[in-house]
Amino acid sequence: MCKRAIRNFTIGRKNWLFSDSPKGAKANGLNPFQYLKYLFEHLPNADIQRHSEHLDDVLPWNETIQQNCK
């Protein structure tokens, strides 16, 4: 029972290492809400399995992202 109680925390701890602070979300000068909205609208239509170069199109420093998500 005790192991089960702390399992969520230990799994989450690994994920939290990559989301250090809210400042990280704005490191590229983007509005986090607009960026996530853009990703949710465009990623389902991208064929990243076959064309991995499309992944570059949704990275935060891409010019299109910079123009649409500020």
PyMOL Python script that loads the backbone (N, CA, C, O; Angstrom):
from pymol import cmd

cmd.read_pdbstr("""\
ATOM      1  N   MET A   1       0.826  -1.190   0.000  1.00  0.00           N
ATOM      2  CA  MET A   1       0.000   0.000   0.000  1.00  0.00           C
ATOM      3  C   MET A   1       0.873   1.257   0.000  1.00  0.00           C
ATOM      4  O   MET A   1       0.569   2.219  -0.705  1.00  0.00           O
ATOM      5  N   CYS A   2       1.920   1.255   0.761  1.00  0.00           N
ATOM      6  CA  CYS A   2       2.793   2.425   0.842  1.00  0.00           C
ATOM      7  C   CYS A   2       3.485   2.689  -0.495  1.00  0.00           C
ATOM      8  O   CYS A   2       3.620   3.837  -0.917  1.00  0.00           O
ATOM      9  N   LYS A   3       3.921   1.614  -1.156  1.00  0.00           N
ATOM     10  CA  LYS A   3       4.570   1.788  -2.460  1.00  0.00           C
ATOM     11  C   LYS A   3       3.615   2.419  -3.461  1.00  0.00           C
ATOM     12  O   LYS A   3       4.007   3.286  -4.241  1.00  0.00           O
ATOM     13  N   ARG A   4       2.378   1.987  -3.438  1.00  0.00           N
ATOM     14  CA  ARG A   4       1.390   2.523  -4.363  1.00  0.00           C
ATOM     15  C   ARG A   4       1.132   4.005  -4.088  1.00  0.00           C
ATOM     16  O   ARG A   4       0.893   4.781  -5.013  1.00  0.00           O
ATOM     17  N   ALA A   5       1.181   4.386  -2.832  1.00  0.00           N
ATOM     18  CA  ALA A   5       0.900   5.774  -2.463  1.00  0.00           C
ATOM     19  C   ALA A   5       1.967   6.739  -2.988  1.00  0.00           C
ATOM     20  O   ALA A   5       1.647   7.878  -3.330  1.00  0.00           O
ATOM     21  N   ILE A   6       3.204   6.312  -3.056  1.00  0.00           N
ATOM     22  CA  ILE A   6       4.274   7.212  -3.508  1.00  0.00           C
ATOM     23  C   ILE A   6       4.614   7.035  -4.986  1.00  0.00           C
ATOM     24  O   ILE A   6       5.431   7.779  -5.527  1.00  0.00           O
ATOM     25  N   ARG A   7       3.998   6.063  -5.635  1.00  0.00           N
ATOM     26  CA  ARG A   7       4.336   5.796  -7.029  1.00  0.00           C
ATOM     27  C   ARG A   7       4.073   7.007  -7.926  1.00  0.00           C
ATOM     28  O   ARG A   7       4.920   7.346  -8.752  1.00  0.00           O
ATOM     29  N   ASN A   8       2.925   7.661  -7.784  1.00  0.00           N
ATOM     30  CA  ASN A   8       2.621   8.820  -8.622  1.00  0.00           C
ATOM     31  C   ASN A   8       3.659   9.917  -8.448  1.00  0.00           C
ATOM     32  O   ASN A   8       4.046  10.574  -9.415  1.00  0.00           O
ATOM     33  N   PHE A   9       4.102  10.109  -7.233  1.00  0.00           N
ATOM     34  CA  PHE A   9       5.103  11.133  -6.985  1.00  0.00           C
ATOM     35  C   PHE A   9       6.419  10.788  -7.669  1.00  0.00           C
ATOM     36  O   PHE A   9       7.039  11.654  -8.285  1.00  0.00           O
ATOM     37  N   THR A  10       6.851   9.540  -7.571  1.00  0.00           N
ATOM     38  CA  THR A  10       8.142   9.178  -8.158  1.00  0.00           C
ATOM     39  C   THR A  10       8.100   9.214  -9.680  1.00  0.00           C
ATOM     40  O   THR A  10       9.091   9.575 -10.315  1.00  0.00           O
ATOM     41  N   ILE A  11       6.978   8.850 -10.270  1.00  0.00           N
ATOM     42  CA  ILE A  11       6.852   8.952 -11.723  1.00  0.00           C
ATOM     43  C   ILE A  11       6.805  10.415 -12.131  1.00  0.00           C
ATOM     44  O   ILE A  11       7.460  10.817 -13.092  1.00  0.00           O
ATOM     45  N   GLY A  12       6.037  11.207 -11.407  1.00  0.00           N
ATOM     46  CA  GLY A  12       5.935  12.629 -11.700  1.00  0.00           C
ATOM     47  C   GLY A  12       7.250  13.345 -11.548  1.00  0.00           C
ATOM     48  O   GLY A  12       7.545  14.273 -12.301  1.00  0.00           O
ATOM     49  N   ARG A  13       8.048  12.926 -10.583  1.00  0.00           N
ATOM     50  CA  ARG A  13       9.331  13.589 -10.324  1.00  0.00           C
ATOM     51  C   ARG A  13      10.199  13.589 -11.579  1.00  0.00           C
ATOM     52  O   ARG A  13      10.866  14.582 -11.869  1.00  0.00           O
ATOM     53  N   LYS A  14      10.195  12.488 -12.321  1.00  0.00           N
ATOM     54  CA  LYS A  14      10.991  12.437 -13.551  1.00  0.00           C
ATOM     55  C   LYS A  14      10.473  13.435 -14.582  1.00  0.00           C
ATOM     56  O   LYS A  14      11.257  14.072 -15.285  1.00  0.00           O
ATOM     57  N   ASN A  15       9.171  13.568 -14.669  1.00  0.00           N
ATOM     58  CA  ASN A  15       8.589  14.520 -15.624  1.00  0.00           C
ATOM     59  C   ASN A  15       8.837  15.954 -15.196  1.00  0.00           C
ATOM     60  O   ASN A  15       9.060  16.820 -16.041  1.00  0.00           O
ATOM     61  N   TRP A  16       8.802  16.215 -13.917  1.00  0.00           N
ATOM     62  CA  TRP A  16       8.958  17.578 -13.411  1.00  0.00           C
ATOM     63  C   TRP A  16      10.366  18.109 -13.615  1.00  0.00           C
ATOM     64  O   TRP A  16      10.573  19.322 -13.591  1.00  0.00           O
ATOM     65  N   LEU A  17      11.323  17.243 -13.811  1.00  0.00           N
ATOM     66  CA  LEU A  17      12.689  17.696 -14.049  1.00  0.00           C
ATOM     67  C   LEU A  17      12.780  18.564 -15.310  1.00  0.00           C
ATOM     68  O   LEU A  17      13.659  19.419 -15.419  1.00  0.00           O
ATOM     69  N   PHE A  18      11.873  18.338 -16.254  1.00  0.00           N
ATOM     70  CA  PHE A  18      11.920  19.056 -17.512  1.00  0.00           C
ATOM     71  C   PHE A  18      11.049  20.299 -17.528  1.00  0.00           C
ATOM     72  O   PHE A  18      11.110  21.082 -18.476  1.00  0.00           O
ATOM     73  N   SER A  19      10.249  20.494 -16.507  1.00  0.00           N
ATOM     74  CA  SER A  19       9.430  21.703 -16.433  1.00  0.00           C
ATOM     75  C   SER A  19       9.807  22.455 -15.173  1.00  0.00           C
ATOM     76  O   SER A  19       9.045  22.509 -14.208  1.00  0.00           O
ATOM     77  N   ASP A  20      10.974  23.024 -15.198  1.00  0.00           N
ATOM     78  CA  ASP A  20      11.589  23.618 -14.020  1.00  0.00           C
ATOM     79  C   ASP A  20      10.841  24.831 -13.484  1.00  0.00           C
ATOM     80  O   ASP A  20      10.675  24.965 -12.272  1.00  0.00           O
ATOM     81  N   SER A  21      10.384  25.720 -14.372  1.00  0.00           N
ATOM     82  CA  SER A  21       9.737  26.936 -13.905  1.00  0.00           C
ATOM     83  C   SER A  21       8.859  27.511 -14.999  1.00  0.00           C
ATOM     84  O   SER A  21       9.019  27.163 -16.168  1.00  0.00           O
ATOM     85  N   PRO A  22       7.930  28.390 -14.634  1.00  0.00           N
ATOM     86  CA  PRO A  22       7.114  29.059 -15.662  1.00  0.00           C
ATOM     87  C   PRO A  22       7.958  29.902 -16.605  1.00  0.00           C
ATOM     88  O   PRO A  22       7.551  30.143 -17.742  1.00  0.00           O
ATOM     89  N   LYS A  23       9.119  30.353 -16.159  1.00  0.00           N
ATOM     90  CA  LYS A  23       9.993  31.153 -17.018  1.00  0.00           C
ATOM     91  C   LYS A  23      10.453  30.355 -18.230  1.00  0.00           C
ATOM     92  O   LYS A  23      10.682  30.920 -19.299  1.00  0.00           O
ATOM     93  N   GLY A  24      10.589  29.043 -18.063  1.00  0.00           N
ATOM     94  CA  GLY A  24      11.013  28.200 -19.181  1.00  0.00           C
ATOM     95  C   GLY A  24      10.023  28.201 -20.323  1.00  0.00           C
ATOM     96  O   GLY A  24      10.420  28.077 -21.482  1.00  0.00           O
ATOM     97  N   ALA A  25       8.737  28.339 -20.023  1.00  0.00           N
ATOM     98  CA  ALA A  25       7.714  28.365 -21.067  1.00  0.00           C
ATOM     99  C   ALA A  25       7.814  29.618 -21.908  1.00  0.00           C
ATOM    100  O   ALA A  25       7.385  29.620 -23.062  1.00  0.00           O
ATOM    101  N   LYS A  26       8.369  30.679 -21.360  1.00  0.00           N
ATOM    102  CA  LYS A  26       8.463  31.947 -22.085  1.00  0.00           C
ATOM    103  C   LYS A  26       9.880  32.234 -22.580  1.00  0.00           C
ATOM    104  O   LYS A  26      10.176  33.357 -22.990  1.00  0.00           O
ATOM    105  N   ALA A  27      10.742  31.248 -22.544  1.00  0.00           N
ATOM    106  CA  ALA A  27      12.139  31.453 -22.920  1.00  0.00           C
ATOM    107  C   ALA A  27      12.295  31.930 -24.361  1.00  0.00           C
ATOM    108  O   ALA A  27      13.248  32.641 -24.679  1.00  0.00           O
ATOM    109  N   ASN A  28      11.383  31.553 -25.217  1.00  0.00           N
ATOM    110  CA  ASN A  28      11.464  31.980 -26.621  1.00  0.00           C
ATOM    111  C   ASN A  28      10.543  33.139 -26.927  1.00  0.00           C
ATOM    112  O   ASN A  28      10.304  33.451 -28.094  1.00  0.00           O
ATOM    113  N   GLY A  29      10.022  33.782 -25.890  1.00  0.00           N
ATOM    114  CA  GLY A  29       9.168  34.941 -26.082  1.00  0.00           C
ATOM    115  C   GLY A  29       7.771  34.603 -26.569  1.00  0.00           C
ATOM    116  O   GLY A  29       7.095  35.457 -27.143  1.00  0.00           O
ATOM    117  N   LEU A  30       7.323  33.364 -26.348  1.00  0.00           N
ATOM    118  CA  LEU A  30       6.011  32.939 -26.817  1.00  0.00           C
ATOM    119  C   LEU A  30       4.979  33.007 -25.704  1.00  0.00           C
ATOM    120  O   LEU A  30       5.309  32.924 -24.521  1.00  0.00           O
ATOM    121  N   ASN A  31       3.745  33.159 -26.098  1.00  0.00           N
ATOM    122  CA  ASN A  31       2.628  33.025 -25.178  1.00  0.00           C
ATOM    123  C   ASN A  31       2.361  31.526 -25.058  1.00  0.00           C
ATOM    124  O   ASN A  31       1.973  30.902 -26.046  1.00  0.00           O
ATOM    125  N   PRO A  32       2.558  30.922 -23.871  1.00  0.00           N
ATOM    126  CA  PRO A  32       2.413  29.471 -23.740  1.00  0.00           C
ATOM    127  C   PRO A  32       1.050  28.958 -24.202  1.00  0.00           C
ATOM    128  O   PRO A  32       0.969  27.897 -24.821  1.00  0.00           O
ATOM    129  N   PHE A  33      -0.027  29.705 -23.906  1.00  0.00           N
ATOM    130  CA  PHE A  33      -1.358  29.269 -24.330  1.00  0.00           C
ATOM    131  C   PHE A  33      -1.466  29.233 -25.846  1.00  0.00           C
ATOM    132  O   PHE A  33      -1.979  28.267 -26.412  1.00  0.00           O
ATOM    133  N   GLN A  34      -0.982  30.285 -26.508  1.00  0.00           N
ATOM    134  CA  GLN A  34      -1.042  30.343 -27.975  1.00  0.00           C
ATOM    135  C   GLN A  34      -0.194  29.250 -28.610  1.00  0.00           C
ATOM    136  O   GLN A  34      -0.582  28.660 -29.618  1.00  0.00           O
ATOM    137  N   TYR A  35       0.963  28.983 -28.016  1.00  0.00           N
ATOM    138  CA  TYR A  35       1.854  27.944 -28.551  1.00  0.00           C
ATOM    139  C   TYR A  35       1.199  26.568 -28.435  1.00  0.00           C
ATOM    140  O   TYR A  35       1.198  25.797 -29.395  1.00  0.00           O
ATOM    141  N   LEU A  36       0.646  26.261 -27.267  1.00  0.00           N
ATOM    142  CA  LEU A  36      -0.015  24.964 -27.102  1.00  0.00           C
ATOM    143  C   LEU A  36      -1.219  24.843 -28.025  1.00  0.00           C
ATOM    144  O   LEU A  36      -1.457  23.780 -28.599  1.00  0.00           O
ATOM    145  N   LYS A  37      -1.971  25.914 -28.171  1.00  0.00           N
ATOM    146  CA  LYS A  37      -3.121  25.909 -29.076  1.00  0.00           C
ATOM    147  C   LYS A  37      -2.658  25.609 -30.506  1.00  0.00           C
ATOM    148  O   LYS A  37      -3.270  24.807 -31.211  1.00  0.00           O
ATOM    149  N   TYR A  38      -1.581  26.258 -30.917  1.00  0.00           N
ATOM    150  CA  TYR A  38      -1.025  26.032 -32.253  1.00  0.00           C
ATOM    151  C   TYR A  38      -0.618  24.563 -32.425  1.00  0.00           C
ATOM    152  O   TYR A  38      -0.906  23.945 -33.450  1.00  0.00           O
ATOM    153  N   LEU A  39       0.052  24.017 -31.412  1.00  0.00           N
ATOM    154  CA  LEU A  39       0.480  22.617 -31.488  1.00  0.00           C
ATOM    155  C   LEU A  39      -0.702  21.672 -31.595  1.00  0.00           C
ATOM    156  O   LEU A  39      -0.692  20.751 -32.412  1.00  0.00           O
ATOM    157  N   PHE A  40      -1.721  21.894 -30.774  1.00  0.00           N
ATOM    158  CA  PHE A  40      -2.890  21.010 -30.793  1.00  0.00           C
ATOM    159  C   PHE A  40      -3.666  21.109 -32.100  1.00  0.00           C
ATOM    160  O   PHE A  40      -4.337  20.153 -32.491  1.00  0.00           O
ATOM    161  N   GLU A  41      -3.585  22.239 -32.776  1.00  0.00           N
ATOM    162  CA  GLU A  41      -4.272  22.396 -34.051  1.00  0.00           C
ATOM    163  C   GLU A  41      -3.478  21.808 -35.221  1.00  0.00           C
ATOM    164  O   GLU A  41      -4.067  21.314 -36.183  1.00  0.00           O
ATOM    165  N   HIS A  42      -2.142  21.860 -35.144  1.00  0.00           N
ATOM    166  CA  HIS A  42      -1.328  21.463 -36.293  1.00  0.00           C
ATOM    167  C   HIS A  42      -0.689  20.080 -36.191  1.00  0.00           C
ATOM    168  O   HIS A  42      -0.479  19.433 -37.217  1.00  0.00           O
ATOM    169  N   LEU A  43      -0.381  19.622 -35.012  1.00  0.00           N
ATOM    170  CA  LEU A  43       0.285  18.322 -34.893  1.00  0.00           C
ATOM    171  C   LEU A  43      -0.568  17.133 -35.341  1.00  0.00           C
ATOM    172  O   LEU A  43      -0.029  16.204 -35.943  1.00  0.00           O
ATOM    173  N   PRO A  44      -1.873  17.126 -35.074  1.00  0.00           N
ATOM    174  CA  PRO A  44      -2.648  15.963 -35.530  1.00  0.00           C
ATOM    175  C   PRO A  44      -2.610  15.766 -37.048  1.00  0.00           C
ATOM    176  O   PRO A  44      -2.781  14.645 -37.526  1.00  0.00           O
ATOM    177  N   ASN A  45      -2.392  16.829 -37.803  1.00  0.00           N
ATOM    178  CA  ASN A  45      -2.366  16.727 -39.264  1.00  0.00           C
ATOM    179  C   ASN A  45      -0.971  16.485 -39.826  1.00  0.00           C
ATOM    180  O   ASN A  45      -0.828  16.219 -41.019  1.00  0.00           O
ATOM    181  N   ALA A  46       0.045  16.571 -39.003  1.00  0.00           N
ATOM    182  CA  ALA A  46       1.420  16.400 -39.473  1.00  0.00           C
ATOM    183  C   ALA A  46       1.778  14.912 -39.507  1.00  0.00           C
ATOM    184  O   ALA A  46       1.492  14.172 -38.566  1.00  0.00           O
ATOM    185  N   ASP A  47       2.390  14.500 -40.576  1.00  0.00           N
ATOM    186  CA  ASP A  47       2.813  13.100 -40.711  1.00  0.00           C
ATOM    187  C   ASP A  47       4.277  12.987 -40.285  1.00  0.00           C
ATOM    188  O   ASP A  47       5.175  12.850 -41.115  1.00  0.00           O
ATOM    189  N   ILE A  48       4.489  13.046 -38.990  1.00  0.00           N
ATOM    190  CA  ILE A  48       5.847  13.072 -38.444  1.00  0.00           C
ATOM    191  C   ILE A  48       6.526  11.707 -38.561  1.00  0.00           C
ATOM    192  O   ILE A  48       7.752  11.629 -38.631  1.00  0.00           O
ATOM    193  N   GLN A  49       5.748  10.650 -38.581  1.00  0.00           N
ATOM    194  CA  GLN A  49       6.326   9.307 -38.724  1.00  0.00           C
ATOM    195  C   GLN A  49       7.087   9.173 -40.044  1.00  0.00           C
ATOM    196  O   GLN A  49       8.191   8.630 -40.074  1.00  0.00           O
ATOM    197  N   ARG A  50       6.499   9.666 -41.125  1.00  0.00           N
ATOM    198  CA  ARG A  50       7.129   9.547 -42.440  1.00  0.00           C
ATOM    199  C   ARG A  50       8.056  10.707 -42.756  1.00  0.00           C
ATOM    200  O   ARG A  50       9.075  10.536 -43.426  1.00  0.00           O
ATOM    201  N   HIS A  51       7.696  11.890 -42.268  1.00  0.00           N
ATOM    202  CA  HIS A  51       8.463  13.102 -42.594  1.00  0.00           C
ATOM    203  C   HIS A  51       8.873  13.795 -41.294  1.00  0.00           C
ATOM    204  O   HIS A  51       8.215  14.736 -40.850  1.00  0.00           O
ATOM    205  N   SER A  52       9.937  13.333 -40.704  1.00  0.00           N
ATOM    206  CA  SER A  52      10.372  13.881 -39.416  1.00  0.00           C
ATOM    207  C   SER A  52      10.803  15.339 -39.517  1.00  0.00           C
ATOM    208  O   SER A  52      10.885  16.025 -38.498  1.00  0.00           O
ATOM    209  N   GLU A  53      11.079  15.823 -40.720  1.00  0.00           N
ATOM    210  CA  GLU A  53      11.468  17.225 -40.879  1.00  0.00           C
ATOM    211  C   GLU A  53      10.317  18.175 -40.539  1.00  0.00           C
ATOM    212  O   GLU A  53      10.544  19.357 -40.280  1.00  0.00           O
ATOM    213  N   HIS A  54       9.080  17.661 -40.539  1.00  0.00           N
ATOM    214  CA  HIS A  54       7.934  18.488 -40.145  1.00  0.00           C
ATOM    215  C   HIS A  54       7.976  18.841 -38.660  1.00  0.00           C
ATOM    216  O   HIS A  54       7.332  19.798 -38.228  1.00  0.00           O
ATOM    217  N   LEU A  55       8.712  18.091 -37.903  1.00  0.00           N
ATOM    218  CA  LEU A  55       8.842  18.389 -36.477  1.00  0.00           C
ATOM    219  C   LEU A  55       9.535  19.732 -36.265  1.00  0.00           C
ATOM    220  O   LEU A  55       9.243  20.441 -35.302  1.00  0.00           O
ATOM    221  N   ASP A  56      10.442  20.075 -37.155  1.00  0.00           N
ATOM    222  CA  ASP A  56      11.114  21.376 -37.074  1.00  0.00           C
ATOM    223  C   ASP A  56      10.126  22.535 -37.208  1.00  0.00           C
ATOM    224  O   ASP A  56      10.371  23.631 -36.705  1.00  0.00           O
ATOM    225  N   ASP A  57       9.018  22.283 -37.886  1.00  0.00           N
ATOM    226  CA  ASP A  57       8.025  23.337 -38.109  1.00  0.00           C
ATOM    227  C   ASP A  57       7.261  23.721 -36.847  1.00  0.00           C
ATOM    228  O   ASP A  57       6.628  24.776 -36.815  1.00  0.00           O
ATOM    229  N   VAL A  58       7.305  22.903 -35.821  1.00  0.00           N
ATOM    230  CA  VAL A  58       6.547  23.198 -34.599  1.00  0.00           C
ATOM    231  C   VAL A  58       7.436  23.491 -33.395  1.00  0.00           C
ATOM    232  O   VAL A  58       6.948  23.597 -32.270  1.00  0.00           O
ATOM    233  N   LEU A  59       8.723  23.619 -33.629  1.00  0.00           N
ATOM    234  CA  LEU A  59       9.622  23.964 -32.530  1.00  0.00           C
ATOM    235  C   LEU A  59       9.502  25.455 -32.216  1.00  0.00           C
ATOM    236  O   LEU A  59       9.226  26.250 -33.115  1.00  0.00           O
ATOM    237  N   PRO A  60       9.703  25.845 -30.964  1.00  0.00           N
ATOM    238  CA  PRO A  60       9.438  27.232 -30.545  1.00  0.00           C
ATOM    239  C   PRO A  60      10.236  28.294 -31.278  1.00  0.00           C
ATOM    240  O   PRO A  60       9.787  29.438 -31.350  1.00  0.00           O
ATOM    241  N   TRP A  61      11.373  27.976 -31.815  1.00  0.00           N
ATOM    242  CA  TRP A  61      12.195  29.001 -32.476  1.00  0.00           C
ATOM    243  C   TRP A  61      11.917  29.085 -33.977  1.00  0.00           C
ATOM    244  O   TRP A  61      12.560  29.872 -34.672  1.00  0.00           O
ATOM    245  N   ASN A  62      10.995  28.310 -34.481  1.00  0.00           N
ATOM    246  CA  ASN A  62      10.607  28.390 -35.885  1.00  0.00           C
ATOM    247  C   ASN A  62       9.970  29.751 -36.161  1.00  0.00           C
ATOM    248  O   ASN A  62       9.231  30.269 -35.324  1.00  0.00           O
ATOM    249  N   GLU A  63      10.251  30.332 -37.326  1.00  0.00           N
ATOM    250  CA  GLU A  63       9.749  31.671 -37.656  1.00  0.00           C
ATOM    251  C   GLU A  63       8.222  31.729 -37.650  1.00  0.00           C
ATOM    252  O   GLU A  63       7.641  32.699 -37.164  1.00  0.00           O
ATOM    253  N   THR A  64       7.573  30.699 -38.185  1.00  0.00           N
ATOM    254  CA  THR A  64       6.113  30.669 -38.213  1.00  0.00           C
ATOM    255  C   THR A  64       5.543  30.645 -36.810  1.00  0.00           C
ATOM    256  O   THR A  64       4.563  31.334 -36.526  1.00  0.00           O
ATOM    257  N   ILE A  65       6.137  29.869 -35.940  1.00  0.00           N
ATOM    258  CA  ILE A  65       5.697  29.796 -34.547  1.00  0.00           C
ATOM    259  C   ILE A  65       5.900  31.163 -33.882  1.00  0.00           C
ATOM    260  O   ILE A  65       5.032  31.649 -33.158  1.00  0.00           O
ATOM    261  N   GLN A  66       7.050  31.763 -34.139  1.00  0.00           N
ATOM    262  CA  GLN A  66       7.337  33.070 -33.548  1.00  0.00           C
ATOM    263  C   GLN A  66       6.307  34.113 -33.978  1.00  0.00           C
ATOM    264  O   GLN A  66       5.923  34.967 -33.177  1.00  0.00           O
ATOM    265  N   GLN A  67       5.858  34.055 -35.224  1.00  0.00           N
ATOM    266  CA  GLN A  67       4.892  35.022 -35.721  1.00  0.00           C
ATOM    267  C   GLN A  67       3.489  34.765 -35.184  1.00  0.00           C
ATOM    268  O   GLN A  67       2.749  35.714 -34.923  1.00  0.00           O
ATOM    269  N   ASN A  68       3.111  33.500 -35.015  1.00  0.00           N
ATOM    270  CA  ASN A  68       1.738  33.153 -34.635  1.00  0.00           C
ATOM    271  C   ASN A  68       1.493  33.051 -33.138  1.00  0.00           C
ATOM    272  O   ASN A  68       0.341  33.089 -32.706  1.00  0.00           O
ATOM    273  N   CYS A  69       2.530  32.924 -32.345  1.00  0.00           N
ATOM    274  CA  CYS A  69       2.331  32.595 -30.933  1.00  0.00           C
ATOM    275  C   CYS A  69       2.904  33.618 -29.957  1.00  0.00           C
ATOM    276  O   CYS A  69       3.183  33.275 -28.809  1.00  0.00           O
ATOM    277  N   LYS A  70       3.080  34.828 -30.375  1.00  0.00           N
ATOM    278  CA  LYS A  70       3.598  35.861 -29.470  1.00  0.00           C
ATOM    279  C   LYS A  70       2.484  36.471 -28.670  1.00  0.00           C
ATOM    280  O   LYS A  70       2.725  37.360 -27.853  1.00  0.00           O
TER     281      LYS A  70
END
""", "prot")
cmd.dss("prot")
cmd.show_as("cartoon", "prot")
cmd.util.cbc("prot")
cmd.orient("prot")
